[in-house]
Amino acid sequence: MIHDYRSRLAEKAIQLSPDIIYMLDQDGKFLAGNASFLSMLGYTQEELSGKCLFDLMHPSCRDKSYAAVQAVVKGTPSATFESNCVHKDGHLVRVAWSVSWCEEDRTVLGIGRNVTELFQARQELLKKDEFYRALVENGADMFGLLDEQGSFLYTGGAVTKLLGYHPAELIGQNAFGLMHPDDLPEVLAQWNTLEKEERAQASDFRFRAANGEWRWLEAAATNHMHNPCLQAYVYSAREITERKQSNLRLEESEQRFRSLFENNPDIILRENNEGYVEDVNKAFAATFGVQQEEVVYQHVSSLVPASVVPLCEQWFGEALAGKTVKFDFEQEIEGKGLVQFDGTKVPVWINGEVRGVYTILKDITAIKKAHEAVRQQAKKLNTVFESITDAFFMLDKSWGFSYMNSEAERLFRRSKQEVIGKSMWELFPAKVGGDFYRHYHEAIETGKAVRFEAYYAPYDVWVEVKAFPSEEGLSVYFTDVTERVKTGEELKKLSQVASKTTNGVIITDKDRRIEWVNEGFTRLTGYSFEEAVGWRPSELLHKHGTDQKVFTAVEEKLKKGEHSSFEILNYKKNGDEVWFSVKVSPILNEEGELVKFITTQTDITDLKKSELELAKLARDLYGQNRDLQQFTYIVSHNLRAPVANILGLSSLLTRLNSGEEAFEKSLGSLKTSAQRLDTVLKDLNMILSIRDNQDTVPKEEVKLSEVCQQVVAYLEDPLRECKGIVALDVAECCSIWTKKAYLHSILYNLLSNAIKYRAEDRPLRVSIKCVSCPTKGTEISFSDNGSGMDMNKVGNDLFKLYKRFHKDREGRGIGLYLVKTQVSALDGTIEVSSRPNIGTEFVINLK
């Protein structure tokens, strides 16, 4: 009974269910189905008989649905799936299917529910999701959620496109840690306001992108901590790097323009379209002695003299019409007098319209004065050019005449108007390729002045031409030298006679410039006729060894036109010395004016050498006589005492027994006397060696710095013991042709004496300096801060043998004698200055 009741109840429920309930065989064919097929798909139960479930479905869903059913048939307990079914009237119905296998009946049981509205709702929601996703992903902003510490909880939008981060990379990172340190304080200040305010905004801050670059952002944040669904701060941000950089460039440009405006040395003011001043720069205020704010909003007409107002209005009107206007005017300014201005009015264009005018004024008072000064100088220069007797003209770089004086007009027989601006070679085509053409081009090409003589046929004159190149072109002077050329012809005849003599013959003009020399001059000096012409004899033949006093003494006689004769050391072209006996005879014209000199030179070199050898022989004899006197002194004083002692002691020893005390004492005294005798003999040997070998020791090029360093090195130990310091001021390039051994000995003796005779109360300081002098040769200065000497007491005995001036120090009195002897052997001189307890200085000059 109960079973029947349940069966009827189940059958009733199946028939009344809004869902499709059905039974399929293993191939999917309907075995049974409830009435809901009619309401849901439009099919009766009779129409479903023999049909397959998959025939009711849209072709696109059949394979998937069939696979699900077969999976149940093959053992899967159950399966759910959705498919689009085709209603009997043709419209689609979305059905959610649920199927399971009934093993008892070997059938498939299933339920189908109409989910069309739900499916459509899901599709609509999906469309909205896609729509909003497209908006977010392709928008210009990025947004997300931040916790109370500013760490990212969520981020999306254009974060990848703008910053290069994948959203997941930022989750958990603190936003403030990615901001620029300089911008962080301002952003944090805005962030802290969110505790009291719902919304805060931070503008213009830098945020580090994924590639490490800084991007400018502006952002807004809203407090949603009270919202239980969010409990976060919602932010949105936009990248403004390009706009910010554009603003920065605009700001920089404005600052540069403002700096240029304010610091421009020229006066600048800006006027609006009504002529009122809107701004002035510092130069305006400084020039007119006003404050900038005093001028702003005043009309320009109130700032200029009344006489200039109409012109200012005219210039202003032209500028408003879009024209750049150039003008100049002058104005009296207190404290500066009359000031002249060069002005420009420039229209200010904005969006195709003139929105004001800039006026720029340049103070040209100094320039005007300079131009006037140049004009006056040019006028004076023109007067000078006109006053000179030579013809003078100037050519530009294109060979065009740019200036010509009156004498040039006369010489060329053309006026200035005819030639100025025209090419010389077009005016004088016959001269192309000739002497003038060749020499002028040489001057321009080499940049060096040229001087030559040429015959000018139109006037039947010879002219001396001097052409001087410059950046502007060529300046040319013509001098009439016809008389000189004719005189030269006469001198040629004279030269036929002079050329036969072995003496040198020179003919010069009144300024002592050579016009002619004979072959004898060339043989004696090495200079050819061509090389000598135009030079003074002194310029060719005088060198450093020439005694200028000799020439100066006769120069005054030559200027007076008096005959003169003298002997002088000259130098040949190859540098060899030659002594000339010179006789100079002046040549006067008919008016008694000095016009030339005739000079004869006789070679007296051999005679002079003989005189010099005799002088040297006399000096040597004097020196040997002085040495003999020294030797006499040595024999009479230094040798006599030890020899007499030796003789006396020898005689005494013959009378004493060897064991006696007197014998031993006498033997010791004999030994001491012998040692003293040996020392004197060694000194004599050294002195004689220097005297006898001074002509045999060869000279060589000696670097003074090396010799000084060697001497200091040799005496390094005694210098260290006395804490002495030697300061060398000798250039590495300083050298001299001399005898190295002598120079070494001189410096060694001086330095050892400085150590020996140093002051006891202060450390020794020695200075050695060397200076090369063209006239004196090489000068060596040796100075110390030692005990010094009283030069009044020393007198002439300083360099004498065995003379000593410090009784409290050991010594033999031979060091300075050797220094003097060796300096003399080097043809040098030595001077001494000394003060007690101050120090001593030796100055040695070597040629």
Secondary structure, DSSP 8 states (H G I E B T S, - for coil): -HHHHHHHHHHHHHHH-SSEEEEE-TTSBEEEE-THHHHHHS--HHHHTT-BGGGGB-HHHHHHHHHHHHHHHTT-SEEEEEEEEE-TTS-EEEEEEEEEEETTTTEEEEEEEE-HHHHHHHHHHHHHHHHHHHHHHHSSEEEEEE-TTSBEEEEEETHHHHH---HHHHTT-BGGGGB-TTTHHHHHHHHHGGGT-SEEEEEEEEEE-TTS-EEEEEEEEEEETT-TTT-EEEEEEEE-HHHHHHHHHHHHHHHHHHHHHHH-SSEEEEE-TTSBEEEE-HHHHHHHT--HHHHTT-BGGGTS-GGGHHHHHHHHHHHHTT--EEEEEEEEETTTEEEEEEEEEEEEEETTEEEEEEEEEEE-HHHHHHHHHHHHHHHHHHHHHHHSSSEEEEEETTSBEEEE-HHHHHHHT--HHHHBTSBHHHH-GGGTTSHHHHHHHHHHHH---EEEEEEEGGGTEEEEEEEEE-SSEEEEEEEE-HHHHHHHHHHHHHHHHHTTSSSEEEEEETT--EEEE-HHHHHHH---HHHHTTS-HHHHH--TTS-HHHHHHHHHHHHTT--EEEEEEEE-TTS-EEEEEEEEEEEE-TTS-EEEEEEEEEE-HHHHHHHHHHHHHHHHHHHHHHHHHHHHHIIIIIIHHHHHHHHHHHHHHTTS-TTSHHHHHHHHHHHHHHHHHHHHHHHHHHHHHHHHHTTTS--EEEEHHHHHHHHHHHTHHHHHHTT-EEEEE--TT-EEEE-HHHHHHHHHHHHHHHHHT--TTS--EEEEEEEEETTTEEEEEEEE-SS---HHHHGGGTTSTT--S-TTS---S-HHHHHHHHHHHTT-EEEEEEETTTEEEEEEEE-
